């Protein structure tokens, strides 16, 4: 059974890792004109089109923050908005060819940072950590509002 200070330390460290990764990725991605949120959106859109509501939920950001990100990406020619043909109220966001090119540069930046951080840590330990973090995320997502 975990002690209270250990419970606090688990979530405190997860939050610190998240903030540190975002800060470092923002710094590195800025060199190619992206933010970390831009990177996440482009990554999601490489899997297929999405609505802005769906993207904001997926990345736990407000709809206004997502609108700002999509506006910026669209201005830079990396994404485009398209209305649904059956329901004109629905607007999809799609990645452009230029967006794919920039994403390919961004994923190199991301993977380089991951290599720098994970290099020297036992692969088995990393895989175990991934599994445990996924279990924690599942439990968080299953909580009722």
N, C-alpha and C positions, 0 to 999 in steps of 0.2 A: 504494500500500500504506500502510495506516494505521500510524503509529508507536504504540508501546505506550501512551504517555501519552494519545494521542488515543482509543485503544480504551477506556481507563479513563474518560476524560472523557465519552464517549458514554453509558455505562451509569450513571455517577455523576450526570450531568445528568437522565437519564430518572428515576432514583430520587428525585432532589431535586424534580423537577416533580411526581411522584406524591405525595410527602409534603406538599409545599406545597399542592397542589390539595385533598388530603384534609383538611388542617388548615383551609383557608379554607372549604371546603364544609361541614365539620362545624360551624364557627362560624356560618355563615349558615343552615344547615338546622336548627340547634338552636332557632332562633326559631319554627319551625313544629313542633317536637317530634320531629325526625328526626335520625338520624346519616347519614353518607355510605353506610354499608352498608345501612341501611334504604332509602335512595333507590335503590341498585342493585337490591335485592330487589324493591321495588315496580315499578321499571322493567321488570325481567325478567318479573314476573307480569302486566304489562299485555299481554305477548305470549301469555300462556296459563299454565295451571297448571304446577307443577313439583314435584319431590320436593326435600326438604331436602338430600339427598346431591348431587343435580344442582346445586343452587344453591351449595353450599359448594365444589364443584369449579369451577364457572363463575367464582367470585369469589376463588378461591385462599385460602379461609379454612377453619379447622378446622370439623368438624361441631359441636363444642360452641359455637363462636362463632356459627355459623348458628342453632343451637337458641336461644341467648340472644336473637338478633335477632328470630327468628320469634315467640318467646314475647312479647317486648315489642310487636311489631306486632299480635299477636293480642289482647293485653290492651287495646290502644288501638283495637281494632275495625277495623284496616286490612287484616288478612288472616284467613283461616280455614283450618283443617286439615280435610281430608275423606279418609276411607279409600276405597281402591279397591274397587269393588263385586265384582270378580272375585278379587282377592288382598287380603284384609283386612290383610296385613302392610305393604302399601304405603300410605303417607300422602302425599297431595298437599296443596300449599299453594296457595290461590287468593286473589286480591285481592278485597276487598269494594268496594261502592259508595263507602263512606267512604274507603277506600284510594285509589281512583281520584281522588277530590276532592283529597286531600292530595298525591298524586303530581302532579297538575296544578299545584298551588302550588309543589311542589319543583322541577319542571322549569323553571318560570319563574326560580327562584333560580339554578339551574344555568346556564341560558342567559344570564342577566344576567352572571354571572361570566365565562362564556366570551366574551361580547361585550367586557367590560372588558379581558380578557387579549389577545384576538385583534385588537381594533380597531387599525387602522393597519398591520397586517402584511399584505403582499401575498397575495391569495387564491391565486395560483398557487403561492407558496411554502408556504402552509398545505396545499394539496392534495398537493404533493410530499412534505411532511413526513408527512402521513397515510399515503400509500403506503409510504414507507420504514419507518415504525413498524409497519405491518401486516406487512411482510416480516420485520422483526426478530422480531415476535411469532410468526409462522408458524415461523420457524427455532427459536425457543425451544421452542415446543410440539411440534416434531418430534424433539427430543432424547430419547434413550432414558433411562429411569430407571436 
